[in-house]
Amino acid sequence: MTNIIYVDQDDNVVGAGPIAEADARGVGRRIVRIYIYNSKGEILVQRRSERMQYMPGRWDQSVAGHVDVGEDYEAAAYRELKEELGLSGVALQEVKKIRTQHNGIPEIFIHHMIYKGISDGPFLLDKEEVAEIKWVAPTDLHAWVEKDPEAFTPGFLATYKELQSVV
């Protein structure tokens, strides 16, 4: 398994290692979150595979993943886009970086870099990570999030809120 970058509350690198070790040691990490829009302005959301250790079966943004050793946020975003959806050649725009607490633990910080891009596909899903995808109109997604927030991952909820504030 690939090692991820460990960071402190200010996003300074403090080490690297497996995700499970980060949790055990109580150290932060970097995650990229990508929102893909189609030519109609709909947002692509994915349902996480039941095989996923964290939040299986929940809905999430189009693509997400940890920043691995040797990568910056942008390199990780393009790698994850290729791995999860089979997409390359999509221009990503950096939206905003936010910091959240990991599972409500004040000492553990997650730094999320939010990106957006435009693509109508085609998509080649990594079935180990992605159970299904669906296009949702922004107004419908907002209503869905308001009605059933438990259907989504906490990372999606935090970054979707930030995305709405800048779009």
C-alpha positions as CSV (number, residue, x, y, z in Angstrom):
1,M,0.0,0.0,0.0
2,T,1.2,3.5,-0.8
3,N,2.3,5.8,2.0
4,I,0.4,9.1,2.5
5,I,1.8,12.4,3.6
6,Y,1.3,13.3,7.3
7,V,0.8,17.0,8.2
8,D,0.2,19.2,11.2
9,Q,-2.6,21.7,11.7
10,D,-0.9,24.2,9.4
11,D,-0.4,21.7,6.6
12,N,3.3,21.3,7.2
13,V,4.7,17.9,6.4
14,V,5.6,15.9,9.6
15,G,6.1,12.5,8.2
16,A,4.6,9.8,6.0
17,G,3.2,6.3,6.3
18,P,0.0,4.2,6.0
19,I,-3.4,5.7,6.6
20,A,-4.1,3.3,9.5
21,E,-0.9,4.5,11.2
22,A,-2.0,8.1,10.8
23,D,-5.2,7.3,12.7
24,A,-3.3,5.3,15.4
25,R,-0.8,8.1,15.9
26,G,-3.4,10.9,15.6
27,V,-1.7,12.8,12.8
28,G,-3.3,14.8,10.0
29,R,-3.3,14.2,6.3
30,R,-4.0,15.8,2.9
31,I,-7.0,14.9,0.8
32,V,-8.1,16.1,-2.7
33,R,-11.8,16.4,-3.5
34,I,-12.9,16.8,-7.1
35,Y,-16.3,17.9,-8.3
36,I,-16.9,17.1,-12.0
37,Y,-19.6,19.0,-13.8
38,N,-21.0,18.1,-17.2
39,S,-21.9,20.4,-20.1
40,K,-25.4,20.8,-18.6
41,G,-24.0,22.0,-15.3
42,E,-24.9,18.9,-13.4
43,I,-22.6,17.5,-10.7
44,L,-21.3,14.0,-10.8
45,V,-21.5,12.2,-7.4
46,Q,-20.3,8.7,-6.7
47,R,-21.5,6.1,-4.2
48,R,-18.6,4.5,-2.4
49,S,-18.1,0.8,-2.9
50,E,-19.2,-1.5,0.0
51,R,-15.5,-2.8,-0.1
52,M,-14.3,0.6,1.2
53,Q,-13.1,0.7,4.8
54,Y,-14.3,4.2,5.4
55,M,-17.9,5.1,4.9
56,P,-18.9,2.3,2.5
57,G,-22.1,2.8,0.5
58,R,-22.2,6.6,1.2
59,W,-22.4,9.2,-1.5
60,D,-19.3,11.4,-2.1
61,Q,-18.1,14.0,-4.5
62,S,-16.9,12.8,-8.0
63,V,-13.4,11.8,-6.9
64,A,-11.4,11.9,-3.6
65,G,-8.2,10.6,-2.3
66,H,-5.2,11.1,-0.1
67,V,-2.0,12.9,-1.2
68,D,0.7,10.2,-1.5
69,V,4.4,10.6,-0.7
70,G,6.1,12.4,-3.6
71,E,2.9,14.2,-4.7
72,D,1.5,17.7,-4.3
73,Y,-2.2,18.3,-4.2
74,E,-2.5,18.8,-7.9
75,A,-0.6,15.6,-8.9
76,A,-2.8,13.6,-6.4
77,A,-5.9,15.1,-8.0
78,Y,-5.0,14.1,-11.5
79,R,-3.9,10.6,-10.3
80,E,-7.2,10.0,-8.4
81,L,-9.2,11.3,-11.4
82,K,-7.5,8.7,-13.6
83,E,-7.8,5.9,-11.0
84,E,-11.4,6.3,-9.9
85,L,-13.1,7.5,-13.1
86,G,-10.6,6.7,-15.9
87,L,-10.4,10.4,-16.8
88,S,-7.4,12.1,-18.2
89,G,-7.1,15.4,-20.1
90,V,-9.6,17.2,-17.8
91,A,-8.5,20.7,-16.8
92,L,-9.0,21.0,-13.0
93,Q,-9.5,24.4,-11.4
94,E,-8.4,24.8,-7.7
95,V,-11.4,26.1,-5.8
96,K,-10.3,26.3,-2.2
97,K,-8.4,24.6,0.6
98,I,-10.1,24.0,3.9
99,R,-9.2,22.3,7.2
100,T,-11.5,20.0,9.1
101,Q,-11.2,17.8,12.2
102,H,-10.9,14.1,11.6
103,N,-13.9,12.3,13.1
104,G,-14.4,15.2,15.5
105,I,-11.0,14.7,17.1
106,P,-9.7,18.2,17.7
107,E,-6.0,17.2,17.4
108,I,-6.3,15.5,14.0
109,F,-6.6,17.8,11.0
110,I,-7.5,16.9,7.5
111,H,-6.5,19.5,4.8
112,H,-8.9,19.2,1.8
113,M,-8.0,20.8,-1.5
114,I,-11.2,21.2,-3.5
115,Y,-11.0,21.2,-7.3
116,K,-13.6,21.3,-10.1
117,G,-13.6,20.4,-13.7
118,I,-15.8,19.7,-16.7
119,S,-16.3,16.4,-18.4
120,D,-19.1,14.4,-20.1
121,G,-17.1,11.2,-19.9
122,P,-16.9,8.5,-20.9
123,F,-16.0,7.1,-17.5
124,L,-14.2,3.8,-16.5
125,L,-15.0,3.2,-12.9
126,D,-12.7,1.5,-10.4
127,K,-15.3,-0.9,-9.0
128,E,-13.1,-1.5,-5.9
129,E,-13.7,2.1,-4.9
130,V,-16.8,3.3,-6.8
131,A,-20.1,1.4,-6.7
132,E,-22.0,3.8,-9.0
133,I,-22.1,7.4,-10.3
134,K,-24.9,9.7,-11.0
135,W,-25.4,13.2,-12.4
136,V,-27.4,15.5,-10.2
137,A,-28.7,19.0,-11.0
138,P,-27.2,21.5,-8.4
139,T,-30.7,22.3,-7.0
140,D,-31.6,18.7,-6.7
141,L,-28.2,17.9,-4.9
142,H,-28.8,20.7,-2.5
143,A,-32.3,19.4,-1.7
144,W,-30.9,15.8,-1.3
145,V,-28.2,17.0,1.1
146,E,-30.7,18.9,3.2
147,K,-33.2,16.0,3.3
148,D,-30.7,13.2,3.9
149,P,-27.2,14.3,5.0
150,E,-26.5,10.8,6.5
151,A,-26.4,9.5,2.9
152,F,-23.2,11.4,2.3
153,T,-19.7,11.3,3.7
154,P,-18.6,13.9,6.2
155,G,-15.9,15.0,3.8
156,F,-18.4,15.6,1.1
157,L,-20.7,17.6,3.4
158,A,-17.8,19.9,4.5
159,T,-16.4,20.5,1.1
160,Y,-19.8,20.8,-0.7
161,K,-20.7,23.5,1.7
162,E,-17.5,25.4,0.9
163,L,-18.0,24.8,-2.9
164,Q,-21.4,26.4,-2.7
165,S,-19.9,29.5,-1.0
166,V,-17.5,30.2,-3.9
167,V,-19.4,29.0,-6.9
